[in-house]
Amino acid sequence: MNTDDTLEIFLVTAPGLETALCTEATKKGFRAAETSVGGVTVTGGWPDVWRANLELRGASKVLVRLGAFRALHLAQLDKRARKFPWDNVLRPDQPVRVEVTTKKSRIYHKKAAAERIERAIAEELGAEISADAAICIKVRILDDMCTISVDTSGEALHKRGHKEAVNKAPMRENLAALLLQECGFTGSEPVVDPMCGSGTFPIEAAEISLGLLAGRSRTFAFEQFATFDEAAWQEMKKQGSTPTLAFHFYGFDRDAGAVNMSLANAERASVQEFTEFRTQTISDLTAPNGEPGLVIVNPPYGVRISETKRLNPLYQSLGHVLKSGFGGWRVGLVTNSDKLAKATGLRFEQNPTSFSHGGLRVKLFKAQVLPKPNMHQPIVT
Ligand SMILES: C[S@@+](CC[C@H](N)C(=O)[O-])C[C@H]1O[C@@H](n2cnc3c(N)ncnc32)[C@H](O)[C@@H]1O
């Protein structure tokens, strides 16, 4: 195994959530975490790369920088790519594909650059080049500098391997995890999602609370690398804390189909004992018995002004049930419209976190619902 402990590891996430991911990476013991656009850079060895894929809930990909060289023209790219130590990481028996981006460089033709690199890998290493290979080499040519990275995750990390069934506009698991963290959720309080769709928030919250590893049920591209150590990986996967739960995670939706999906997804994630899903419209929502916790929700949101107007009563109704029945609870509301957030009548904190979700800019609005004054208390004069 390569024991180099100074790999540059790039954790990709949605633009706007880099600081949240940096917080998670630091908490989970990754070294020298630093944010940049679209992600966080940490330093470590190959076991840290495996652990990042396995444990980090907020990353969508884990990339490793393999090296860099200057290339002013295609013949130079070809020559330097042939000398690149591909066999440090790649195996001749595993197919590979190459993706190239170029910016402010004399080499501007992505396809021609990709062909040179593919040929170098095929002829020098002996690996097959295939458009649907699980292993992807990412090449970025910027200011004539060619940086070569490998995607160690394969399929994006929000695909934990449990959510086969999805409703319309599902929240990605990695975003849900970071939004829960942004709302101060650490695993030790109940969570309610009154419009849960396929159940992403309650399932993610239950997994966090149970100390389950995010990537426990799936495979990763790095398992096909020359640097992979199967025994060490199996040992790493055995960890995970013992659950000590005293609360539940609730999801409601007016759509019975969505509720059935949530139930099936929770079962696949092995959190069915700790989650409850029910078909229910927002106007019937009441707080579960016991200690208050967190309500987190991404209601439907519109792109056009007419859609936003049509949704106003739904947000008003949400605000009304939360203010009247959820005293003492915190609220996290995800929407793309300040007007719809305002329609709830909740007093949101200033400067909501803004991030990119499905090509739209959305915000996480946070509020604390004040407990209702006790009407039966005697007035002391
Ligand atoms: C954007 S989706 C939520 C996606 C969800 N977070 C997920 O990860 O799948 C909004 C959900 O709100 C539900 N919904 C819309 N109006 C509702 C209402 N009045 N009461 C309860 N649920 C409602 C829809 O059925 C839909 O599943």
The ligand as an SDF file (V2000), in Angstrom:
LIG
                    3D

 27 29  0  0  0  0  0  0  0  0999 V2000
  -39.9430   19.1590   -2.1110 C   0  0  0  0  0  0  0  0  0  0  0  0
  -40.8480   17.7780   -1.5840 S   0  0  0  0  0  0  0  0  0  0  0  0
  -39.9640   17.2470   -0.1580 C   0  0  0  0  0  0  0  0  0  0  0  0
  -38.8380   16.3350   -0.5270 C   0  0  0  0  0  0  0  0  0  0  0  0
  -38.2700   15.5750    0.6210 C   0  0  0  0  0  0  0  0  0  0  0  0
  -37.5130   16.4130    1.5330 N   0  0  0  0  0  0  0  0  0  0  0  0
  -37.4070   14.4200    0.1040 C   0  0  0  0  0  0  0  0  0  0  0  0
  -36.2150   14.3790    0.4140 O   0  0  0  0  0  0  0  0  0  0  0  0
  -37.9080   13.5870   -0.6430 O   0  0  0  0  0  0  0  0  0  0  0  0
  -42.2900   18.4860   -0.8780 C   0  0  0  0  0  0  0  0  0  0  0  0
  -43.2830   17.4750   -0.3420 C   0  0  0  0  0  0  0  0  0  0  0  0
  -44.3490   18.2110    0.2760 O   0  0  0  0  0  0  0  0  0  0  0  0
  -45.5240   17.4190    0.1700 C   0  0  0  0  0  0  0  0  0  0  0  0
  -46.6910   18.2920    0.4120 N   0  0  0  0  0  0  0  0  0  0  0  0
  -47.1860   19.2750   -0.3720 C   0  0  0  0  0  0  0  0  0  0  0  0
  -48.2440   19.8480    0.2060 N   0  0  0  0  0  0  0  0  0  0  0  0
  -48.4540   19.2460    1.4020 C   0  0  0  0  0  0  0  0  0  0  0  0
  -49.3910   19.4040    2.4620 C   0  0  0  0  0  0  0  0  0  0  0  0
  -50.3500   20.3150    2.4070 N   0  0  0  0  0  0  0  0  0  0  0  0
  -49.2730   18.5930    3.5640 N   0  0  0  0  0  0  0  0  0  0  0  0
  -48.2980   17.6620    3.6390 C   0  0  0  0  0  0  0  0  0  0  0  0
  -47.3830   17.4490    2.6320 N   0  0  0  0  0  0  0  0  0  0  0  0
  -47.4480   18.2430    1.5420 C   0  0  0  0  0  0  0  0  0  0  0  0
  -45.4350   16.8450   -1.2330 C   0  0  0  0  0  0  0  0  0  0  0  0
  -46.2530   15.6740   -1.3520 O   0  0  0  0  0  0  0  0  0  0  0  0
  -43.9270   16.5750   -1.3720 C   0  0  0  0  0  0  0  0  0  0  0  0
  -43.6460   15.2230   -1.0810 O   0  0  0  0  0  0  0  0  0  0  0  0
  1  2  1  0
  2  3  1  0
  2 10  1  0
  3  4  1  0
  4  5  1  0
  5  6  1  0
  5  7  1  0
  7  8  2  0
  7  9  1  0
 10 11  1  0
 11 12  1  0
 11 26  1  0
 12 13  1  0
 13 14  1  0
 13 24  1  0
 14 15  1  0
 14 23  1  0
 15 16  2  0
 16 17  1  0
 17 18  1  0
 17 23  2  0
 18 19  1  0
 18 20  2  0
 20 21  1  0
 21 22  2  0
 22 23  1  0
 24 25  1  0
 24 26  1  0
 26 27  1  0
M  CHG  2   2   1   9  -1
M  END
$$$$
